[in-house]
Amino acid sequence: MKKYKLSGFFLLVLLLPFLAQAQILDDSTQQVYGPTTTRFLLEKDILANKDRAYTVDTVLDNFHNYNFVNRYGNHYQDLGNLGTAIRPVFYTPPTQIGTYFGINVYDLYAYTPDKIKYYDTKSPYSSVYYAQGGLLQQILGVDFSRNIKPNWNAGFTYQRITAPKQFGYARREDRQSDNQTIAFYTRYQNKDSTYQLLAHFSHLNHGMVDQGGIREDSVNGAPAPPDSLFAYEEETAILRNARSRDYRNHYHLYHQYAFAKGFQVYHIFDRMRHVYDFRDAGLQDDASGSDVRIGSLDFYRSAPDGYYFRPDTTDLSMRFLVHENQVGLKGSLANLDYRAYVRRRDYRVGYKPAYIDKRTGAENFIGGWINYNLSDSAQIHAEAEYLLFRDYRLQVVYENKFWRIGHHRIYYSPTFIQQQIQNNHFIWDNSNFRNTLSDNTFAYFNIKNNWLTFSPFATFSNIKNLVYYDTLALPQQESKSVQVLSVGLNFGLVWKKFHLVTQAVYTKVTGPDIIRIPEQFANGRLYYQNELFKGALETQIGVDVHYKSTYKPYGYMPATGQFHLQDDFTAAGYIVGDVFVNVRIKRVRLFVKMAHANQDLPEPGYFVAPYYTGLKRTFAFGVNWLLFD
């Protein structure tokens, strides 16, 4: 596995010569380059014929939220630690049709084509980000980009995440998660911009120590109620020798050529390789000098005696390889933007050890997209895609400066892992599973000015033939329909130097009990913001709070990389409060934060997943330094 690892230190050494080019300017020297001269593009905008460029982020809002749950508004559930398996809190329909691998618990940590920023820099651009959270959690981010020629840019972005265990460790430095992600990218266009090319290669190497949660008998050697399992380092993990690793390599190419005004041909190529490894070498470990078995066989409850092939060790690898090509025509005519395409996917999937033969498949798609500008502030767009003789998706959206209303329907196949798997703990063949039909309607209303933000919203989903993982972590299909209704409000208020930002969501699920969402969900932030020394120093001082009502969160099964239903554990409603200070000094941003500042007021802690505690009270800090020369 070491051959996959990239050294963060080595990358920083490589970067130092570029950083050394930064000029130290005195007060009398005018600095020409900065955030306004460095912009980036996204592929989705070029594909949609939108002439849109974005500036480098220098704002303080949300800067202190370094971990992946907080930075996305607490809309995700992880396992209580940075870099752990993660899933959306609210029901989220898939956005793609066809056969997919089905292991997506680490997607948020990977670089995907929609996340790659293609820069246009007037000078070499560098960004260094470092954050250290409680319990020695660490995130390092390095970005470098420069124009080789005025019409040709290249760069890379790198991310390193590490986090030690919160419980069940022998040494404080024992790691639970270890992530390294890198992407190299380039953008080129010819002198008259009739030809454009975007390309990147991304690599993910995400290692995880899978603990299974806290053992209930870890307090005084006897079963204990959940509210007593907050001794953290003194607790014992259910799984003691389980490891998983997610590898991904992704080659991506987009290029287009304009034959005439309003008419272009484009091609997209993808090669994606996804490997998921899992190993548990302690299936039947015994506690020395004790009659208590501390092995993990009881954790894998679906197989007889906890295993099918080996009673001592599980060692498996699941591999998925995809080649995809999309060719299409697109352009603009008056107020209409359009796109029509054909797409071909070829995939191969298999397991090691080879319990089953490799499986290959090919899928052919046709699709189209239109966007009609009704006025300067109103537009309607529609999109459709069809996998021949099997899947389809449709979407229609109308939006103006006050409303965004739309409907999304998707009729999609089960993932490969939902259909078939054979390993030491799970065997199933669900070739009889039918497609799932998901209808999703949404409406957002927005009023915003300099002092008020008022944005109510509602979403409604009706899902039929949903595939889910039951309490034994086995895939099942429910023929009856499930309905999910969420209504909420985003509200913001500015008074002098004080800012209030809130979100409240109420969710009701009807039908079979196969989707678990907290009924009440809320975020709130109150902070004071001011600028000093003619705007050279900007400061935010505030408090963040988050609340979920009592519900049964999803459990996690690392042997298949899936979250699943469980009925044995209830997470009590709990408010988490953080205190933070964000500071910007010219092109440097800093934060300090006390996470879970309200611990022991009055509760000793909270749970984010069954027998996985949330982070205890900890201190965090971080810095982001931008260089433009």
N, C-alpha and C positions, 0 to 999 in steps of 0.2 A: 504493500500500500504506500510505502514511502515514495515510490517513483511518481505518484500523483501529486505529492505535496509541493507547494511553492513557498519559498522563504520570504516572509514579509520583510525581514531585515535586508535580504538581498535586493528586493525591489527598491527599498529606500536608498540603498547604496547606489543603485543605478540612477535614481532620481536626483541625487545630490548635485551632479554637474549641471542639471537644468535649473535647479533651485538656486545654484550659485550665480546664475546669470542675472538674478534680480538686482536691480540697481538701488542703492541706498541714496535717496534724494534728499537734499537739504530744503529748507523752507523757501528758498528763492527759486527752486527748480520746478517747473511745471510738469506734472506727471500726465503724459498723454493718454496712456492706456489704462483701462479699468473695466469695471463691470458693464459699462455701456458700450464698450467697443468689442466685447466678447459675447457672442450669441451662439445659440445652438438650435438645431432643427430636429424634428421627430419624423420618423418614416411615415407614420400614419397621416401626417398633414400633407406630405408630398404626394402620397397615394391618393388623397382626397382633393388634390389640386388647391390646397390652401397655402397662400403665401404668408406663412406665419413663422416668426422667430422669437425665441425666448431669451431673456436675460439671465445671467448667473444669479443664483439665490443669495441674497445678503440680508434678508429680513430676520428679525428675532422671533417672530411668532412660531411657536412649536419647536424651537431649536433645542430646548432642554429635554425633549422627549426622544431619547436616543434609542430605546429598545423598540422592537418591531410591533409590539402590542400598542404601546402608547402613541407612537408616531402615526398610526393609522386610526386614531380616535377610539381605541379599545374595541374595535370591531372584530378582533380576532381572539381566539382562545388558544393559548399554548400550554406547556406543562410547567409553568411557573418560573422558567429560567430563560435567559437569553440564548437564542439559537436552537431551542427545542422544537419538536413537531408542532405545527400550528394549523388552525383551520378557522374559517369565518364563523362568527357568532350567529349571524343572520343567514337565512336561507339564500343561497346564491346559485342560480341556474348556470349550467355550463354555457360557454360562449362559442364552442366549436362542436362540430358533428364528426362522426366517423369513429374508428377504433383508436383508443388511446390507452396508454399503459395503465394508468389508474393510481399511481403513487405520486401524490402532489403535496405531501405534508411539508416539503421543504421548498416549494415553488417561490415563496416570498423572499427567500435568501438568494435566489439565482438572478443572473442578468438575462433578460428575455428581450426579443426585438423591440417591444414597446417601451423598454426602459433605456435603451441605448441613446445617448445624446451625441449628435453629430455637430461638431463645433465649426464656427467660422471665426478665426482669431486673427486680429491684427498684430498680435505679439504672442509669444509663447505663454500659455495659460497653465497654471498649476494650482491644485487645491489639495491641502492636507487636512484630514479630519481625524481626531482622536477623542474617544470617550472612554472613561473608566467608571463603571458602575459599582454598586455594592458587591461584596464578595469577590472582588477582582475580575468582574466582567469587563471585557475589553472589546472595542471596535476600532479598527484602523481603516481609514479610507484614503486612497491616493488617486488623484486624477491628473493627467497631463495631456495637453493637446496643443498642436501648433500647425499653422499653415505652411506646408512645404513649398507651395506656390499659391498665388492668390485664389486659384480654383481647385486646390488639392489640400485636404487636411487629413491628419492622422493623429492618433492618440491611444491611450489606454486608461482603464479604470480598474482599480483593485480594491478588494474588501477582505478584511481579516476579522473574524469573530471568535472569541474564546470565552468560555464561562466555566468556572469550577462548580462542583456539585454543591447543592444546598443542604443535602442530607446524605447519610450513608457513605461517608468517606473516611479514609484512614489518615489522609493528609489534606491540609487546607487547599493545596494546589491541584488536587485530583480534578481533572477536567470532566465536565459532562458534555459540552459541545465544542467543536473545533471546526471552523468554517474558513475556507479560502476560495475566493471567487475572483476571476479576472476576465476582462474583455479587452481585445484589441480591435480597433475600428478605423475605418477610413471613409472619406467622402470625396468624390471627384465630379466635376462638371466641365464640359468643354467651354470654349470662349463665348459662344453664343447661347449656352445653356440648353441646347437642343438635346444633349445627352447628359444624364446624371447617373451616378453609381454610389450606392451605399453598401458597405460590407463590414461584417464583424465576425470574430470568433470568440466564443465565451466558454469558460470552463468553471464547473462547480465541483468542489470536493468538500463534502459536509459529513463530518464524523460525529457520532452520537453514542454516549453511554446510556443505554436504556435501563431505567431503574424500576419501572413498573409501579412506582408509588411507594408510600411508607407502609411497612408491615404494621398491622393492627396490634400484634403481640409484642411490639418493640418497647412498650412502656411497662416496666416492672415485670416483664415476661408474661404478661397476660393480655387478653383482648382489651382494647381501650376504645372509648368513644372518640369520634373524629376530633372533637374540640379539645382533646388532650394531646394531640400529635404535633405540637409546636415546639419541640425541643431542638428542631433543626439538626445540627451536627450530631446530636446524640441518638437520632432516629436510625433505623435500619431499613435499607431498601429491599423491596420484594425480589428484584432481580439483582444478582451480585456479579454476574460475569457475562452480561449481554451487551453486544456492541452492534451498531448498524452504521452503514456508510452509503451515502448517495453521491454517485459520480455522474456528471453530465458534460458532454462536449457538444457544442452547437455551432455549425458553420452556416452563415446566413448571407445571402446576396440579394440586393434589390437594384435593378437598373431600368431606366426608361429612355425612350427616344421619341422626340416630337417630330412627326412628319410635316405637320402644318399647324397653324394656329388652331388650338382647340382640339387637337387630335394627337394622341400618344399611344405607343405600344409599350408594354412593360413585362418584366419577367421577375419572378421571385423563386429563389432556390434555397432549400433548407436540408441540412443533414444533421440529424439529432441522434445521439447515442446516450442512453440512460441506463445506468447500472445501479441496482440496489442490492447491497450485501447485508446479511444478518448472521450473527454468530452468538450462540449462548453455550458457553463451555461449563456451565455449572448446573445442569439439569437436576442432579441428585447429590449435591454437596450436603454434607452433614456437619452440624455444629460440633466442634471438638469437645468431647467430654459431655455431650448432651444428647438426649433422645429427640430433640427438636430438629426436624428436617428443615434446612434453610435453602434447599434447592428451589428451582423455579417451575417444576412440572405442574404444580397446582395452578400456576398462572395461565397455562395453555389448556383451557377446560374443554375444548371441543373434541380433542382426540382421546381415545381410550388410554387411560394412564398418563395422559399428557403428551404422548408421542406416537409416531407410526413406525419409524425406521430405527432410530438410535435412542437409547435410554439415557445417554450421558452427555452428548454434545449435538448441537444443531449448527450446521454450516451450510449456508445456501447463498446462491447468487441469482438474481433475476435480471435479465437483459432485454432491452428494447431498442431497436434501430429503425429509424425512419428516413426515407428520402422523399422529398416533396418538391414538385415543380408547379408553378402557377404562371400562366400566360394570359394576358388580357389586353383589351383596348380601353382607353379612358380619355377624358378631355372635358372641355367646357364649351357650351353653346349658349350665348346670352346669359340668362339667369340660371341655367341648368348645368350641374356637374354630373358626370355619369361614369360608370365603370362596368364592364362585362368581362368575364374570365372563365377559363377552364382550369381545373386543378387535378393533379394526380399524386396520390400517396402510395408508396410501397413500404411495407414494414415487415420486420422479422422479430420474433420474440422467442425466448427460450429460458431454461433454467439450468443451473449447475449446482449440485450434481444433476445429471440428466435423467431425472425421474420421468420426464415426458419429452417427446421429440419437439424439435423446433417447429414453430408455426409461422407461415408467411401469408401475406395477403396484399391485395392491391385494391385501391378505391379511386373512383373517378367522380369529380364534382363539376357542377356548373353553377355560376352565381352572377349576381349583378347588384349595383348600388346606384342610387340617384339622390341628388340633393338639389332642391329648388328653392331659390331665394325669393320669397314673397315680397320682401322689402329689405331695407338696410338692417332691420332688427328682428325679422321673422323669417323662418325657413322651415321646410319640411323635408325629411329625408327617409328613404325606405331602402331596405336591404333584404336580399333573399339568397339562399344557397341550398343546393340539392345534391345529396349523395345518391347517385343513380340507384333506383329501386330500393332505397332503404331509409335514409335520414333526410331531414330538412330543417331549416330555420328561417324565420321571417321576423322583421322588425320594422315598425313605422313610428316615427317621432316627429312631433311638432313642437317648435320652441320659438319664443320671442323673449323680450327683455323681462317679462314677468312670469311666464309659464314655461314649463317643459313637461309635455304629456306624451305618453307612448305606450306601445304594446309590443312584447317580445314573445314569440312562440318558438319552441324548439322541440323537435321530435328526434331523440338521440339514442344511440346504441349503448348498452352497458360497456364499461371498460373491460379490457382484457382480463384483468385480475378478478373482476366481478364474475366473469364467465368461467374462468378456469384457473386452478392452482393445485399444486401437489408438492408439499414439503413435509418436514418432519412433524409439524403440528396441525396442518390444515390440508384437507383434500376436498375439492369440490369440482363438479362439472355442471355448469348452469347454462348449457347451450340452448335450453328452452326459454331463457329469459327473453321477454318482449322489450320493445323500445319503450322508453319513458316519454310521456308528453307533458310539457311544462308550459303553461300559459301565465304570463307575467305582465301586469298592467301597473303603470306608475304615473304619478303626477306630482310635480314640484312647483311651488309658487314662491316668488322671491320679491321682496321689497327691500331695497338697500340704499342708504345715503351715508353721509359722513358720520352720523351718530346712531343710526338704527339699522339693524338687520332683522328681518322678520320673514322666515321661510318655513311654512308648514309643508308637509309632504305626506304621501300615502303610497303604499305598494300593496298589491294583492297578487298572490300566486295560487294557481290551482294545478296540482301535480297528480298525474295518474300513472300507475305502474312504476312507482318509485322503487329503485333498488337501494337498500340500506343494509347496514351491518347490525345484527341483532346483539343480544346480551352475551352470546358466546363468540362474538366477533365473526360470525358467519354471514355471508350475503344472503339476503332474502328479497323477494319482490312482493309489494303490496298492490293488489289489483284495485282496491278502493282508492278514491281520490282523497288527497290531503289539501287543505286550504290554509294559507298563511297570510294574515292581514297585519300590516304594520302601519301605524300612524305616528307621526312625530312632528317636532318643531325644532328648528334651529333659530335661536334668538340671541342677538347681540346688542349691546348698548355701550355708548361712549359718553362719559361725562367728565369734562375737563381732561385730566390725565389718567382717569380710571377707565378700565375696559372690562366688560363682562361678556363672556362667550359661553353659551349653554346649548345643550342638545338633550332632548327627552324623546324616548320612543316607547310606545306601547304595542305589544305584539300578541296576537291571539291565533293559536293553531287549533284547527278543528279537523275531525276525521280520525283515522287510526293514529295511535301515539307512537309515531316513528320519526318525528322531527322535534328536537328539544331546543327551545329558545327561551331565555329569561323573559318573563312577561313585561317587566319594567327595566328600562335601561336609561342611564343618564350620565352626561358629562357636564362639568362646569369648570370655568376658569375665571378667576378674578385677579387682575394685576394692575399695577401702577407703572406707567411708561413715561419717560421724559428724555429730552435731549439736552446735552450740555456742550459748552465750548463750540458753539456754532455748528452743532450737529456732529462733531467729531466723536463724541461719546454718547451712546444711546443705551438706556437701561430699562429693563423690565424686572419688577419684583412682584411675585404673585403666588397664588395657590391653585393647584389642580385637584379636582375631586372626580371620582368615578364610582358608579353604583350599578350593580345588577341585583335583581330580586332573586329570591330562593328558587332554585331549579336543580334538575339532575343533569350535570354536564356530561359530555361524552368521555368515555374511556379511550385508551389508546393501546393498540396491539402492534408492537414493533415487528413481529414476525411477518406481517403482511403490509406494514406501513399504513394502517387504516385506523381512523377514529370509529368508535362503535357505541351503540346504546348500552346503558347499564341502569339497573334498578336498585342497586345496593347502597348508593351513596348520594346524599343530597348536600349541595353547597348552599350554605345559608346566605341570605342577602347581606351585603357588606359594603361599606363606603371606604374607599382607599383615598387618602389625601397626601399630596406631594407639595412641598414648598420649594420654590425655585427662584433663581436670579439669572437673567440673561443680560449680557453686556456686548455691545459692539463698539470697537475702537478702530475707526477707519475700516480696514479690510480684514480685521480679525474679530471673530465672534467667540465668546466664551460663555459657559454656563456652570453653575453649581446647583445641586439639587439634593434635597433630603426626601428620598422616596419612602412611602408608607410611614409618613411622619406621625400618623395617629395610631400606630401599633400600641396595644395595651390600653387603648382609650375607647371602650373598655375591653375589647377582645384581644387575645394574644396573636391572632393572625386570621387568615382566610384561605380558602381552597379555590384553585382555578380549574382543577380536574380531579377525578376521584383519587384521593390520597396523595395529591400533588399540591403542596402549599404554594401560595403566592410569595413574592419576595418580602423578606422581613425589612425592618427599618434599616436603611443603608444610605450612605453618602455617595454622590456621583458628581463628576465634573467632566467637562469636555471643551475642546477648542477646534475652530475651523479657521485656517489661514489661507487666504487667496493671494496669488502672485500673478502679475500680468506682464512680466518682462524676463 
